[in-house]
Amino acid sequence: MSLKQITIYIEEFDHDFYNRILRDITNIETCNVHSFHSILDIKPGTIQESAVFLFWNDATVLEKQKFIFEQFPESPYILLSIAPLSPSELTRAAHPTFLHLSEPSYTVSILDLVLNFAERLIEDMNRSIAYDKIREKVIVLQNVFEESLDILMQIDPGTKQIINANKQAVVVLEYPLEEIVGKEFSFFMPPVEVDEDEEFQGNLIESTALKTKSGHLIPTESSFRLFPVNGKMAIWATFRDITERKRSQEQVKNQKAFYEFILDNLDSDIAVLNSNFQYEYTNPVFLSNKDIRKWIFKKTDEELAARLDLPNDFHEKRKKYLEIATKENEIVQFEELIQDSNDKVTYLLRKYIPIDDTETDQKRIISFGVDITERKLSEERITYLAYYDALTGLSNRTLFIDHANQALKNHKSTETLLAFYFFDIDNFKFINDSLGHTKGDILLQMVGARLKRVMTEVDTVARFGGDEFAILKVDVPNKSAAAEFAQKILDILSQPFHIMGRDLFTTISMGIALSPNDGISSSELLKNSDMAMYKAKELGRNNYKFYTNELILRSEKRLYIENSLRKAIQNEELLLFFQPKISTMTNQVCGAEALIRWKHPERGWVPPVEFIPVAEDSGIIERIGDWVLEEACRLKKAWKEENLPTFPVSINVSGKQLARANWSHRVQSTILQYDINPEEIELELTESSIMENPEKSIEAFEYLSGLGIKVSIDDFGTGYSSLSYLKKINADVLKIDRSFVIDLELNEDDRAICKAIINMAHSLGMEVIAEGVENHAQRDLLHDLGCHMIQGYLYSKPLPALEFVEFVKKFNESAQTKEPKL
């Protein structure tokens, strides 16, 4: 950020968005940040200059707004909101410049723009205050000149003639002003010798006397100062009656020279116009070209526009406001845009300030212009970011919903439909993580470009964030036409994207909702198209799905399960069951798989196939995974105390658990907490969960393997089957999926697959277990193929902990009386 030193006062709020803003502002080295429980708690007089206030849009927002306007009128404020702010809310509570930050559209870039804009407001306010102070000083100096007890004269250094004199000169010298003006200075006193070719600096002070009309000599102390005026030099002479010295301490300076000196050094453009709107003075900021500055004297804006080849509306607009200022005798303010011959655009905030000239009894107008180009560009950028996606240039969610609301309001035809399309890119996270965010951003930009090419002028295409896109099509003839367009989008986005020297193939999953059948509001239609998109993903991705009433029922059921599942851990409704693993060599229990079960207080036993996917999608699976690990370790410790034979317990691991930065350390700390031998814990994960984040998975399991914890690959052969990642993870066990076991004794292809998996595992020094074994024929075939362990209903279904312990004791005792199968 390019902020100068400013102080920010932010109102505290118990929300992540507050913490995020506070962190981002704290990272700005040039900002001092103070937080308050409420902006209303700030005591006037305790804040620093260049202050910006940030407070929340809550029930007391108008009270806070009034407090800021009354106590700190020179400080801007920024309205904060968790939800997007409507135009009416901004008009009601925001700063007149509509400065605000809301969580959905918040980025560090927007914070940068808003704070820079606020800083410019402070600078503009300070500049305006500085100008007002200058104006006050000018008026004071006018009064000082006329009412001074000193004798003041303005002298032409060339002719030595008096140009002007004040009231005190008339009184003391006993001459009327018209007789003083025009006389040579030597008429009243010997002239001061000054080198006219050099700029005079400093004061010449000498004791002399002035001669009055009556012949009296008045002893004085005089000073002379030479100033350049319109290319000429003028001497300002001050004569102070020594007898009145105690009453007069300051010397009066040349009003006009002082006025021009100050105005010439302001950053803003300043000009003075007479009652005919002709320029009498311009500072260098108003016109940098010295020749044109000389030329413009007594010229109008119309003549200036012709000289600089500016459009007619330039001088017409200025003339309009000049007439208002003089007629109403009030300050007027307006914005103007000036474009020069090089197409450089400048925005100016101009003020016309009418002033009565008491000497000429005419009005003069001070023209005061501030360059607000940066502010206007920032406003345009903020406006753009409020309605458009910065990465793709597409509409954003806000603009999409606005267009959708307008389309729904204006759609009167019963012959056509409004179609809402909602889709995202399949496996975009994997693309982003594996190829890098730069290529991911390029892909999103290219997707946006392709979508623009197939849209009509009345269609709206938007990026909602991440890889989510939405399309609104109006006047769709029928459902078939909506489907044709959906297929068209699928086709154009399935074509390869050439990114940085390589072709990238993508697919999308799309949901479609049609109005009025599927909803009559934009929020309802977006929600329904979103549900339909997830249904398309369930059906295998790379397709589209229309919304149906069945989806809302499924959604409500899913929400019910999710809410109930969040309470299940706290209410101790979850239980661990264990399915034994049997060694094909010793015919004894050699391990067990921990399987979660849920007994709902109203529904009874909820099948895992219903609640596990919900837990995965909602993120609850991370809490459940932590609970499973702790419960399994707790039971292992209890079994150890019961002298149960030692064997590893396998625990299923979710891909979301693997993505956690500290997950492997949590596993280690849990094992240490319950004093469990690491070799007694086996972590089971699927190939697909590994591929969700392969690098983190490898890192985590390398760490855990070093501790002695076993790793098992579940459902091998049904996922990516990436041998390179299998080798990097250094797995200990491969589990043959039940789909290859169920018809093993009947299907030669299944036997061939099982044989290949077992042989490969042997070659890699890994053990093999087959799940879903239900009869002796399957067991015998797997034994003959070299499978080490068997798991399935042939031996036992998953059992509660107490029943499992009894099973282990009885089964092992029975097995010792039998000969192991060779």
KAJO-V714000 format. One record per residue. N is the residue number from 1. BURIAL is + if it has 16 or more other C-alpha atoms within 10 Angstrom, else -. Layout:
{{N/BURIAL} {N/BURIAL}}
//
This chain:
{{1/-} {2/-} {3/+} {4/-} {5/-} {6/+} {7/+} {8/+} {9/+} {10/+} {11/+} {12/+} {13/-} {14/-} {15/-} {16/-} {17/+} {18/+} {19/-} {20/-} {21/+} {22/+} {23/-} {24/-} {25/+} {26/-} {27/-} {28/-} {29/-} {30/-} {31/+} {32/-} {33/+} {34/-} {35/+} {36/-} {37/-} {38/+} {39/+} {40/-} {41/-} {42/+} {43/-} {44/-} {45/-} {46/-} {47/-} {48/-} {49/-} {50/+} {51/+} {52/+} {53/+} {54/+} {55/+} {56/+} {57/+} {58/-} {59/-} {60/-} {61/+} {62/-} {63/-} {64/+} {65/+} {66/-} {67/+} {68/+} {69/-} {70/-} {71/-} {72/+} {73/-} {74/+} {75/+} {76/+} {77/+} {78/+} {79/+} {80/+} {81/+} {82/+} {83/-} {84/+} {85/+} {86/-} {87/-} {88/-} {89/-} {90/+} {91/-} {92/-} {93/+} {94/+} {95/+} {96/-} {97/-} {98/+} {99/+} {100/+} {101/+} {102/+} {103/+} {104/-} {105/+} {106/+} {107/-} {108/-} {109/-} {110/+} {111/+} {112/+} {113/+} {114/+} {115/+} {116/+} {117/+} {118/+} {119/+} {120/+} {121/+} {122/+} {123/-} {124/-} {125/+} {126/-} {127/+} {128/-} {129/-} {130/-} {131/+} {132/-} {133/-} {134/-} {135/-} {136/-} {137/-} {138/+} {139/-} {140/-} {141/+} {142/+} {143/-} {144/+} {145/+} {146/+} {147/-} {148/+} {149/+} {150/+} {151/+} {152/+} {153/+} {154/+} {155/+} {156/+} {157/+} {158/-} {159/-} {160/+} {161/+} {162/+} {163/+} {164/+} {165/+} {166/+} {167/+} {168/+} {169/+} {170/+} {171/-} {172/+} {173/+} {174/-} {175/-} {176/-} {177/+} {178/-} {179/-} {180/+} {181/+} {182/+} {183/+} {184/+} {185/+} {186/-} {187/-} {188/+} {189/-} {190/-} {191/-} {192/+} {193/-} {194/-} {195/-} {196/-} {197/-} {198/-} {199/-} {200/+} {201/-} {202/-} {203/-} {204/-} {205/-} {206/-} {207/-} {208/-} {209/+} {210/+} {211/+} {212/+} {213/-} {214/-} {215/-} {216/-} {217/-} {218/+} {219/+} {220/+} {221/+} {222/+} {223/+} {224/+} {225/+} {226/+} {227/+} {228/-} {229/-} {230/-} {231/-} {232/-} {233/+} {234/+} {235/+} {236/+} {237/+} {238/+} {239/+} {240/+} {241/+} {242/+} {243/-} {244/-} {245/-} {246/-} {247/-} {248/-} {249/-} {250/-} {251/+} {252/+} {253/+} {254/+} {255/+} {256/-} {257/+} {258/-} {259/-} {260/+} {261/-} {262/-} {263/+} {264/+} {265/-} {266/-} {267/-} {268/+} {269/+} {270/+} {271/+} {272/+} {273/+} {274/+} {275/-} {276/-} {277/+} {278/+} {279/+} {280/+} {281/+} {282/+} {283/+} {284/+} {285/+} {286/+} {287/+} {288/-} {289/-} {290/-} {291/-} {292/-} {293/+} {294/-} {295/-} {296/+} {297/-} {298/-} {299/-} {300/+} {301/+} {302/+} {303/-} {304/+} {305/+} {306/-} {307/-} {308/-} {309/-} {310/+} {311/-} {312/-} {313/-} {314/+} {315/+} {316/-} {317/-} {318/+} {319/+} {320/-} {321/+} {322/+} {323/+} {324/-} {325/+} {326/+} {327/-} {328/-} {329/+} {330/-} {331/+} {332/+} {333/-} {334/-} {335/-} {336/+} {337/-} {338/-} {339/-} {340/-} {341/-} {342/-} {343/-} {344/-} {345/-} {346/-} {347/+} {348/+} {349/-} {350/+} {351/+} {352/+} {353/+} {354/+} {355/+} {356/-} {357/-} {358/-} {359/-} {360/-} {361/-} {362/-} {363/+} {364/+} {365/+} {366/+} {367/+} {368/+} {369/+} {370/+} {371/+} {372/+} {373/-} {374/-} {375/+} {376/-} {377/-} {378/+} {379/+} {380/-} {381/-} {382/+} {383/-} {384/-} {385/+} {386/+} {387/+} {388/+} {389/+} {390/-} {391/-} {392/+} {393/+} {394/+} {395/+} {396/+} {397/+} {398/+} {399/+} {400/+} {401/+} {402/-} {403/+} {404/+} {405/+} {406/-} {407/+} {408/+} {409/-} {410/-} {411/+} {412/-} {413/-} {414/-} {415/-} {416/+} {417/+} {418/+} {419/+} {420/+} {421/+} {422/+} {423/+} {424/+} {425/+} {426/+} {427/-} {428/+} {429/+} {430/-} {431/+} {432/-} {433/-} {434/-} {435/-} {436/-} {437/-} {438/-} {439/+} {440/+} {441/+} {442/+} {443/+} {444/+} {445/+} {446/+} {447/+} {448/+} {449/-} {450/-} {451/+} {452/+} {453/-} {454/-} {455/-} {456/-} {457/-} {458/-} {459/+} {460/+} {461/+} {462/+} {463/+} {464/+} {465/-} {466/-} {467/+} {468/+} {469/+} {470/+} {471/+} {472/+} {473/+} {474/+} {475/+} {476/+} {477/-} {478/-} {479/+} {480/-} {481/-} {482/+} {483/+} {484/-} {485/+} {486/+} {487/-} {488/-} {489/+} {490/+} {491/-} {492/-} {493/+} {494/-} {495/-} {496/-} {497/+} {498/-} {499/-} {500/-} {501/-} {502/-} {503/-} {504/-} {505/-} {506/+} {507/+} {508/+} {509/+} {510/+} {511/+} {512/+} {513/+} {514/+} {515/+} {516/+} {517/-} {518/+} {519/-} {520/-} {521/+} {522/+} {523/-} {524/-} {525/+} {526/+} {527/+} {528/+} {529/+} {530/+} {531/+} {532/+} {533/+} {534/+} {535/+} {536/+} {537/+} {538/-} {539/-} {540/-} {541/+} {542/+} {543/+} {544/+} {545/+} {546/+} {547/+} {548/+} {549/-} {550/-} {551/+} {552/-} {553/-} {554/-} {555/-} {556/-} {557/-} {558/+} {559/-} {560/-} {561/+} {562/+} {563/-} {564/-} {565/+} {566/-} {567/-} {568/+} {569/+} {570/-} {571/-} {572/-} {573/+} {574/+} {575/+} {576/+} {577/+} {578/+} {579/+} {580/+} {581/+} {582/+} {583/+} {584/+} {585/-} {586/+} {587/+} {588/+} {589/+} {590/+} {591/+} {592/+} {593/+} {594/+} {595/+} {596/+} {597/+} {598/+} {599/-} {600/+} {601/-} {602/-} {603/-} {604/-} {605/-} {606/-} {607/-} {608/-} {609/-} {610/-} {611/+} {612/+} {613/-} {614/+} {615/+} {616/+} {617/-} {618/-} {619/-} {620/+} {621/+} {622/+} {623/-} {624/+} {625/+} {626/+} {627/+} {628/+} {629/+} {630/+} {631/+} {632/+} {633/+} {634/+} {635/-} {636/+} {637/+} {638/-} {639/-} {640/-} {641/-} {642/-} {643/-} {644/-} {645/-} {646/-} {647/+} {648/+} {649/+} {650/+} {651/+} {652/+} {653/+} {654/+} {655/+} {656/+} {657/+} {658/+} {659/+} {660/-} {661/-} {662/-} {663/+} {664/+} {665/-} {666/-} {667/+} {668/+} {669/-} {670/+} {671/+} {672/-} {673/-} {674/+} {675/-} {676/+} {677/+} {678/+} {679/-} {680/+} {681/+} {682/+} {683/+} {684/+} {685/+} {686/+} {687/+} {688/+} {689/+} {690/+} {691/+} {692/+} {693/+} {694/+} {695/+} {696/+} {697/+} {698/+} {699/-} {700/+} {701/+} {702/+} {703/-} {704/+} {705/+} {706/-} {707/-} {708/-} {709/+} {710/+} {711/+} {712/+} {713/+} {714/+} {715/+} {716/+} {717/+} {718/-} {719/-} {720/-} {721/-} {722/-} {723/-} {724/-} {725/+} {726/+} {727/-} {728/-} {729/+} {730/+} {731/+} {732/+} {733/+} {734/+} {735/+} {736/+} {737/+} {738/+} {739/-} {740/+} {741/+} {742/+} {743/-} {744/+} {745/+} {746/-} {747/-} {748/-} {749/-} {750/+} {751/+} {752/-} {753/+} {754/+} {755/+} {756/-} {757/+} {758/+} {759/+} {760/-} {761/+} {762/-} {763/-} {764/-} {765/-} {766/+} {767/+} {768/+} {769/+} {770/+} {771/+} {772/+} {773/+} {774/+} {775/-} {776/-} {777/-} {778/+} {779/+} {780/+} {781/+} {782/+} {783/+} {784/-} {785/+} {786/+} {787/+} {788/+} {789/+} {790/+} {791/+} {792/+} {793/-} {794/-} {795/+} {796/+} {797/-} {798/+} {799/+} {800/+} {801/+} {802/-} {803/-} {804/+} {805/+} {806/-} {807/+} {808/+} {809/-} {810/-} {811/+} {812/+} {813/-} {814/-} {815/-} {816/-} {817/-} {818/-} {819/-} {820/-} {821/-} {822/-}}
//
